[in-house]
Amino acid sequence: MKTDKSGSSARTLGADGDLAAKRCVPCEAGSKPLDEAQVKHLLKGLPGWALVKGEIAKTFAFKNYYQTMAFVNATAWVSHQENHHPDLEVGYNKCRVRYSTHSVGGLSENDFICAAKVEALMAARPGD
């Protein structure tokens, strides 16, 4: 049985319904990507995220460059904490976030955990 960094026992996909509370764990050698049913199930909990060419992605819109860069920096901090890093495409008032797990050749639960943490950042932001 696999444990996460906090010592919790192995996680079942979506079992506790709160991906943002979970921690990423390193993928073990030979780990397989999530199957289509698992991906569809996990996407249900991430409004606006979509499966695009083997990645999950979402574009976030902002009022100005400052807000965009604050989001980018907060996303970078979350990524560093989880040791799982997205591809970011940054413009003046938008940022597209894309997750996949290169070591498994597709999507892992880590991608969904980090996407949920990015969603939590947006839910916690103060009024514009």
N, C-alpha and C positions, 0 to 999 in steps of 0.2 A: 504494500500500500504506500502511495506517495504522500508526503507531507509538505505543507508550505512552510515559509520562513518562520511563521509563528508557532509551528508544531501541530497545526490542525490536521486532522486526518484527511484522506483523499477526498476531493470534491467531485460531486456529480454535477453535470452541466445544468446550470440554472436551478439547482436544488433549493438554495435558500432565497432565490429571487433578488438578491442584491449583489450584483457583480462588482459594484463600486467598493464594497467592503472587503473584497477578496484581494489577495496579493498574487502577483505573477510568480510562477515557479519555472526554473529552467526546464526546457524540453529535454527529455532523456533521449539518448541515442536510439534511433529507430522509431521515434514517435511518429505517428501518422497524423495527417491533418484531419480536422473535423469533417464529417460527411455533410451532405446537403441538408438532411433533416435537422441535424444539430445546429447548423448555421442559421437555417430559417427560424428555428426555435429561439435562438439567442438574439437574432435581429429584432424579434417582436418587442424586446425590452429596450431597444435603442431607437427612439423616434428620429426619423430623418436619415438614418444610416442605411446604406444600400450595399449590396454585393455587386462589385464592379470588377470584372476581369480577375477574379480570384482574391480580391481584397475587399475589406469593408471600408467605406468612405462616406464622408459628409463634409459639406461646405458650410462654414459659419460666417455670417455677415455681421458687420460692425458699422458704427457711425463714422469712424475715422481711423487714421493710421495708428494713433496712440492706443486705442482700444484693441486694434488688431494685434499690435506688438505685445501688449499686456497678455493677451490670450496665448500668443506664441510662447512667451516666456513661461507662463504658468503651465502650459502643455509640456514644455521642455523639462520643467521641474518634476512634474508627475512622471514623465518618461524616465528620467534619471532615477527616481525613487524605485521604479518598478523594473529598471534595466530592460525595458522593452520600448523601442523607439519607432515612431511613425515617420512616414514621409509627409512633409508639410509643403504646401504650395501657397506662398504668401503674396497677397496683393494689397493695395492701399486700404481697402475696407472689407477684405474677406480672407479666409484661410481655409484651404481644403486639407483635411486630415485623412490619411490612408494608412490602414494597418494590415499587415500580413506577417506570418512567421516564416522567415527564410529557411530556418533549420528544419522545418517539417514540409516545406514546399507547398504551403497553403495557409489555412487559418487554424489557429489554436485558441484555446480559451483565453490565453493572455491577451489576444487582440481585443476580445470583447470586454475583458476586465479594464483595459486601458481606455477603450472607447467609453465605457460607463463612467470612468473617472473624469474624462474630459466633459462628459455631459454634466457631471456633478459640479465641475468648475463653472459651467454656464448657469446652472441653477442657483449657485451661491453668489453670483456677481451682484454688486449693488446696482441700483437703478441707474439708467443711462442719463 
